[in-house]
Amino acid sequence: MIVFNLAQSRLYLNYSTRIMNVVFKQISQSEYQSRDIPVLFGDEMFDRCFGTISDYTGEIYRLGWRSELLKPDLYMVGDRAFCVGIDQDFAIVGLADKKVYLYLKLAYFFYQVRQFKNFIFVITELEILLIDMMVYKVVRKYGLPDIFRSMSIRDNGDMMVRCLDGNCLSFRWNLVHN
């Protein structure tokens, strides 16, 4: 059984984060505006924080977000892609081709991402999205009655989600698992 807790969500106060060959670095707004690289996500009107994502070839994307206390969460997906999420934005990017395989404008605030077998769970404040890693598409959405607290997944596909108000929900997601 695998268990994910809200406490596992990271509150970043550091300047840069590294996963494998991918590095996130926070930069100033003027540095952000001067970079001639594609924008992964952001909103010029509301963003207060800015950063770049680099690999061994150099900077590949820039991004902006609103939350001053949080930094984007980076997570490797196998050995060929990585995920990045912050605020209400989430993306999966290929390592070799630097292509955005999936971009989601989330309905609720991003909390964390976790991988289990061939699926990615994008956990938000009030919803869990199930993404099939083979096709990088959302195959299921699970609405939550209150704010996410923790989740456990059994090998047979049973998923138990706890909310902050004490609600406990059970889902079976293996119906889409091959």
Buried (B, 14 or more C-beta within 10 A) or exposed (E): EBEBEBEEBEEBEEEBBEBEEBBBBBBEEEBBEEBEBEEBBBEEEEBEBBBBBBBEEEBBBBBBBBBEEBBBBBBBBEEEBBBBBBBBBBBBBBBEEEEBBBEBEBEBBBBBBBBBEEBBBBBBBBBBBBBBBEEBEEBBEBEBEBBBBBBBBEEEBBBBBBBEEEEEBEBEBBEEBE
